[in-house]
């Protein structure tokens, strides 16, 4: 099942370093089946928990491919350019739909 890597860029501290990161990170996706769905396209804020400068959404064939890319030596080297350049959150999610009664089981256990 497809998986998605989402990056939320909360704030930029050094645009030049961030641009160096973008250039270095681009080639690291080769061979991982990455499909760029949205990269810093205009966003329409609806309900945010803080500032948001930009969003990246990339589809991978599965979670293993997304994690493989993220943990690859090539990306880890490129990622060093981002250190100190921006406050960014990265996460991977599986595609699909979890039935209502199975959602957030860890919360359900806490409330019983």
C-alpha positions as CSV (number, residue, x, y, z in Angstrom):
1,X,0.0,0.0,0.0
2,X,1.3,3.5,-0.8
3,X,2.8,5.6,2.0
4,X,3.3,9.3,2.3
5,X,6.1,11.4,3.6
6,X,4.9,14.7,4.9
7,X,7.2,17.6,5.8
8,X,5.9,20.7,7.6
9,X,8.2,23.6,7.4
10,X,7.2,25.7,10.5
11,X,9.8,28.5,10.1
12,X,12.9,29.4,8.1
13,X,16.0,30.7,9.8
14,X,18.5,30.5,6.9
15,X,17.2,30.6,3.4
16,X,20.6,29.9,1.8
17,X,21.1,26.8,3.9
18,X,17.6,25.7,3.1
19,X,18.2,26.1,-0.7
20,X,21.4,24.1,-0.3
21,X,19.4,21.4,1.4
22,X,16.8,21.4,-1.5
23,X,19.6,20.9,-4.0
24,X,21.3,18.2,-2.1
25,X,18.1,16.3,-1.2
26,X,16.7,16.1,-4.7
27,X,18.9,13.4,-6.1
28,X,18.5,11.2,-3.0
29,X,15.0,10.2,-4.1
30,X,16.3,8.4,-7.2
31,X,15.5,4.7,-7.0
32,X,13.0,4.9,-4.1
33,X,9.8,5.1,-6.2
34,X,9.1,8.6,-4.9
35,X,6.3,10.6,-6.5
36,X,6.2,14.3,-5.7
37,X,2.5,15.2,-5.1
38,X,3.0,18.7,-3.6
39,X,6.2,20.6,-3.0
40,X,5.8,24.1,-1.5
41,X,2.6,24.8,-3.4
42,X,0.3,27.5,-2.1
43,X,-1.6,26.5,1.0
44,X,-4.8,27.6,2.5
45,X,-4.6,27.6,6.3
46,X,-7.8,26.3,7.9
47,X,-6.9,25.0,11.4
48,X,-3.2,25.3,12.3
49,X,-1.4,24.9,15.6
50,X,1.2,27.4,14.7
51,X,3.0,29.0,11.8
52,X,3.5,27.1,8.6
53,X,5.8,28.3,5.8
54,X,5.4,25.3,3.5
55,X,4.4,21.7,3.1
56,X,5.9,18.8,1.1
57,X,3.9,15.7,0.3
58,X,5.7,12.7,-1.4
59,X,4.2,9.3,-2.2
60,X,6.3,6.2,-1.9
61,X,5.3,2.6,-2.9
62,X,5.2,1.6,0.8
63,X,6.4,2.6,4.3
64,X,9.6,0.5,3.9
65,X,10.6,2.5,0.8
66,X,9.9,5.8,2.6
67,X,11.9,4.8,5.6
68,X,14.6,3.4,3.4
69,X,14.9,6.8,1.6
70,X,14.9,8.8,4.9
71,X,17.5,6.5,6.5
72,X,19.7,6.3,3.5
73,X,23.2,7.6,3.8
74,X,22.6,9.9,0.8
75,X,19.6,11.6,2.4
76,X,21.3,11.7,5.9
77,X,24.2,13.6,4.3
78,X,21.8,16.0,2.5
79,X,19.8,16.5,5.6
80,X,22.8,18.1,7.3
81,X,22.2,21.2,5.1
82,X,18.8,21.6,6.8
83,X,20.2,21.6,10.3
84,X,19.7,25.1,11.7
85,X,18.1,26.3,8.4
86,X,14.4,25.6,9.3
87,X,12.1,24.1,11.9
88,X,10.6,21.2,10.1
89,X,8.5,18.2,11.1
90,X,8.8,15.0,9.1
91,X,6.5,11.9,9.3
92,X,5.4,8.9,7.2
93,X,1.9,7.7,7.1
94,X,0.3,4.7,5.4
95,X,-2.3,5.2,2.8
96,X,-5.7,3.8,3.5
97,X,-8.7,4.1,5.9
98,X,-8.9,2.7,9.4
99,X,-12.4,1.7,10.4
100,X,-14.0,4.0,12.9
101,X,-14.1,1.5,15.7
102,X,-10.3,0.7,15.3
103,X,-9.1,4.3,15.3
104,X,-6.7,5.5,18.0
105,X,-6.8,2.3,20.1
106,X,-4.2,3.7,22.5
107,X,-6.6,6.6,23.4
108,X,-9.5,4.2,23.9
109,X,-7.5,2.1,26.4
110,X,-6.6,5.3,28.4
111,X,-10.3,6.3,28.7
112,X,-11.7,3.1,30.0
